């Protein structure tokens, strides 16, 4: 059946109704203001940053010490230009964006200053990432080489983006750190807030469903498995019922802690002492002393067959 172009007469009415919602529901559109950070450019810059952290593993092949300087120089120059522009936009909006994009305050100059501070930290960041790569290799007997970790492991990918975003977060740059970590979240299923504090040699095994909240503090040589939540126990409110922000809401994990799959650890006052092990599916809302193992009591499995050929009665099994 061919398209009936007469039915397109309905489209102007639909358009008018849609535009009316922009006036009525202004909180979910961004009109008559200076541009926000561009999502595609922020993600492209994040990809450039990952390339800078792990040269030779992704887009650019044939790198060696004779030409890597040119490659790095090109990346750094491009990152300078992109981040200067995008950070400037983020700072302008945070300060109270208006339709006057040429106001007296030069936000692009501020963006450049923040960008140079950020770029200056990147050489040192690679040393921290090297510990995460090593922790992944040391913590997984199925891993054959550190190259495999860099190529394949979603945990390392998410932690790399987190560490980059965390540098920007500490420079008090709005929007962009969260854009980066939520992009990594969408790709890996691992949700790490850029405000979390995470020490060296951090390993997320498998990873899907991991949640690490903004005020988490994680020590060194910590290993967590898929489905682990490091979250808030409750959300305090003020006298008007609004959430109280800026408080410690998420747990602290000291050095050498292991948390197994699907465990949940909640609360800003909850501290998991060093060298402790939290077993699978444990729910914790209070602190644990160092060198403590926390596990659920063994459950019973009830197995019942509806197969007529199976004449055995219902049996309970201790796991």
C-alpha positions in Angstrom: 0.0 0.0 0.0 1.4 3.4 -1.0 1.8 6.2 1.5 -1.3 8.4 1.7 0.2 11.9 1.7 -3.1 13.5 2.6 -2.7 12.1 6.1 0.4 14.3 6.5 -2.0 17.1 7.1 -2.0 16.0 10.7 1.7 16.7 11.2 1.5 20.5 11.8 -0.9 19.9 14.6 1.4 17.3 16.2 4.3 19.8 15.8 2.3 22.6 17.5 1.4 20.3 20.4 4.9 19.2 20.8 6.3 22.7 20.9 3.7 23.6 23.5 5.1 21.0 25.8 8.5 22.7 25.5 7.0 25.8 27.1 5.0 23.9 29.7 7.7 21.3 30.7 10.8 23.5 30.5 12.9 21.4 32.9 13.4 18.7 30.2 14.5 20.9 27.3 17.4 23.3 26.9 16.3 26.3 24.8 17.3 30.0 24.7 20.6 29.1 26.5 24.2 28.8 25.7 25.2 25.4 24.4 25.7 22.5 26.8 28.7 20.2 26.5 28.4 18.2 23.3 27.9 14.5 24.2 29.6 13.1 21.1 32.7 15.3 21.5 33.0 14.4 25.2 32.9 10.7 24.3 35.3 11.1 21.4 37.7 12.9 23.9 37.3 10.0 26.3 38.2 7.5 23.5 41.3 9.7 22.8 42.2 9.6 26.5 42.0 5.8 26.6 44.2 5.7 23.5 46.7 7.9 25.3 46.7 5.6 28.3 47.1 2.4 26.3 48.9 3.3 23.1 49.1 0.6 20.4 46.1 -1.4 21.7 43.2 0.1 19.8 42.9 2.5 16.8 46.5 3.3 15.9 48.8 0.4 14.9 52.5 0.4 14.0 53.6 2.6 16.9 57.2 2.5 18.1 59.5 4.8 20.1 60.5 6.5 16.9 57.0 7.8 16.1 55.0 7.6 19.3 55.9 11.2 20.2 54.2 12.5 17.1 51.2 10.3 17.8 51.0 11.5 21.5 51.5 15.1 20.4 48.6 15.0 18.0 46.3 13.4 20.6 47.3 15.9 23.3 46.7 18.9 21.0 43.3 17.6 19.9 42.4 16.9 23.6 43.4 20.4 24.5 41.1 22.0 21.9 38.1 19.7 22.5 38.3 19.8 26.3 38.9 23.5 26.5 35.7 24.1 24.5 33.6 21.4 26.3 34.8 22.3 29.9 34.2 26.0 29.1 30.6 25.1 28.2 30.1 23.1 31.4 31.5 25.9 33.6 29.3 28.5 31.9 26.2 26.4 32.5 27.1 25.6 36.1 27.5 29.4 36.7 24.0 30.0 35.5 23.7 29.9 31.7 21.7 32.6 29.9 21.1 33.4 26.3 24.1 35.9 26.5 26.9 33.6 25.5 29.4 36.6 25.2 29.1 37.7 28.7 32.1 39.4 30.5 33.4 36.2 32.1 35.5 34.2 29.6 34.5 30.7 30.3 36.6 29.2 27.5 39.7 30.7 29.1 38.7 29.0 32.4 38.1 25.8 30.4 41.6 26.0 29.0 43.1 26.5 32.5 41.2 23.5 33.8 42.2 21.4 30.7 45.9 22.1 31.2 45.7 21.1 34.8 44.0 17.9 33.8 46.4 17.1 31.0 49.3 17.7 33.3 48.1 14.8 35.6 47.9 12.2 32.8 51.5 10.9 32.9 51.2 10.1 36.6 47.8 8.5 36.1 49.3 5.8 33.9 51.3 4.5 36.9 48.0 4.0 38.8 46.4 2.2 35.8 49.4 -0.1 35.5 48.6 -1.3 39.0 45.0 -2.0 38.0 46.2 -4.0 35.0 48.5 -6.0 37.2 45.8 -6.6 39.8 43.5 -7.9 37.1 46.1 -10.3 35.8 47.1 -11.5 39.3 43.5 -11.9 40.4 42.2 -14.0 37.6 43.8 -17.5 36.9 42.0 -17.6 33.6 44.0 -14.6 32.3 47.0 -15.4 30.2 48.6 -12.0 29.7 48.2 -8.4 30.7 47.5 -7.7 27.0 44.4 -9.8 27.5 43.3 -7.5 30.4 43.7 -4.3 28.3 42.0 -5.8 25.3 39.1 -7.6 26.9 38.3 -6.9 30.5 35.3 -4.6 31.1 36.4 -4.0 34.7 39.6 -2.4 33.6 37.7 -0.3 30.9 35.3 1.0 33.6 38.0 1.7 36.1 40.1 3.5 33.4 37.2 5.8 32.5 36.5 6.3 36.2 40.1 7.3 37.0 40.1 9.8 34.1 36.7 11.2 35.2 37.8 11.4 38.8 40.6 13.7 37.9 38.1 16.0 36.2 35.7 15.7 39.2 38.5 16.7 41.6 39.0 19.8 39.4 35.3 20.7 40.1 34.3 20.3 36.5 30.6 19.7 36.2 28.7 17.4 33.9 31.6 15.9 32.0 32.9 13.4 34.6 29.4 11.9 35.0 28.9 11.8 31.2 32.1 9.8 30.9 31.4 7.3 33.7 27.8 6.8 32.6 29.0 6.1 29.0 31.3 3.4 30.6 28.3 2.2 32.6 26.3 1.7 29.4 29.1 -0.3 27.8 30.0 -2.5 30.7 27.1 -2.6 33.2 29.6 -1.2 35.8 28.5 2.0 37.5 31.3 3.9 39.3 30.5 7.5 40.4 33.4 9.8 39.4 33.5 11.1 43.0 34.4 7.8 44.6 38.0 7.4 46.0 39.7 4.2 44.9 43.2 3.1 45.7 45.8 1.3 43.5 45.6 -2.4 42.4 41.8 -2.3 42.1 40.2 -5.3 40.3 36.5 -5.8 39.3 36.1 -9.4 38.2 33.3 -10.0 35.6 31.7 -6.8 36.6 28.2 -6.7 35.4 25.9 -5.0 37.9 28.6 -3.5 40.1 27.6 -0.2 41.7 30.1 2.1 43.5 28.6 5.2 45.1 29.9 8.8 45.1 31.3 8.9 48.7 32.8 5.4 48.7 36.4 5.1 49.9 38.3 2.1 48.7 41.8 1.2 49.7 44.5 -0.7 47.8 44.5 -4.3 46.6 40.7 -4.5 46.8 38.8 -7.1 44.6 35.1 -7.1 44.0 32.9 -9.4 41.9 29.9 -9.0 39.7 26.6 -7.7 41.2 28.3 -6.0 44.2 26.6 -2.8 45.5 28.5 -0.3 47.6 25.6 2.0 48.3 23.7 4.3 50.6 21.7 3.0 53.5 19.3 5.9 53.5 18.8 9.4 52.2 18.5 12.0 54.9 16.2 14.9 54.2 15.9 18.5 55.6 12.9 20.1 57.2 11.3 20.7 53.7 11.8 17.1 52.7 14.6 17.8 50.3 17.6 15.4 50.1 20.6 16.5 52.2 23.6 16.4 49.9 27.4 16.4 50.5 27.4 13.9 53.3 29.3 10.6 53.5 26.6 8.1 52.4 28.6 5.1 51.1 30.9 2.6 52.8 34.6 2.5 53.3 36.7 -0.6 52.2 40.2 -0.8 53.7 43.1 -2.5 52.0 43.1 -6.1 50.8 39.3 -6.6 51.0 37.5 -9.1 48.8 33.7 -8.9 48.2 32.1 -11.8 46.3 29.2 -11.7 43.9 25.9 -10.0 44.7 26.9 -8.8 48.1 25.5 -5.4 49.3 27.3 -3.1 51.6 25.5 0.0 52.6 26.0 3.2 54.7 28.5 6.0 55.1 29.5 4.8 58.6 30.1 1.2 57.4 33.8 0.3 57.4 35.0 -3.1 56.1 38.3 -3.6 57.9 41.5 -4.6 56.0 42.0 -8.2 55.0 38.3 -9.0 55.3 36.3 -11.2 53.0 32.5 -10.6 52.4 30.8 -13.7 50.9 28.3 -13.9 48.1 24.8 -12.4 48.7 25.6 -11.0 52.1 23.7 -7.8 53.1 25.8 -5.6 55.4 24.8 -2.3 57.0 27.4 -2.2 59.9 31.1 -2.2 60.1 33.4 -5.3 60.1 36.6 -5.6 62.0 39.9 -6.3 60.1 40.6 -9.9 59.0 36.9 -10.9 59.3 35.1 -13.3 57.0 31.4 -12.7 56.7 29.2 -15.4 55.0 25.6 -16.5 54.9 24.7 -19.7 56.7 24.4 -22.6 54.2 20.9 -22.6 52.7 18.7 -25.6 52.0 17.7 -26.4 48.4 14.3 -28.0 47.9 14.1 -30.1 44.8 10.8 -31.6 43.5 10.3 -33.4 40.3 7.0 -33.4 38.3 8.3 -36.0 35.9 6.0 -39.1 36.2 9.0 -41.3 35.7 10.6 -39.9 38.8 9.1 -41.6 41.8 11.5 -40.2 44.4 9.8 -38.1 47.1 10.7 -34.4 47.6 14.2 -34.1 49.0 16.0 -31.3 50.8 19.7 -30.8 50.2 22.2 -29.0 52.4 24.4 -26.9 50.1 
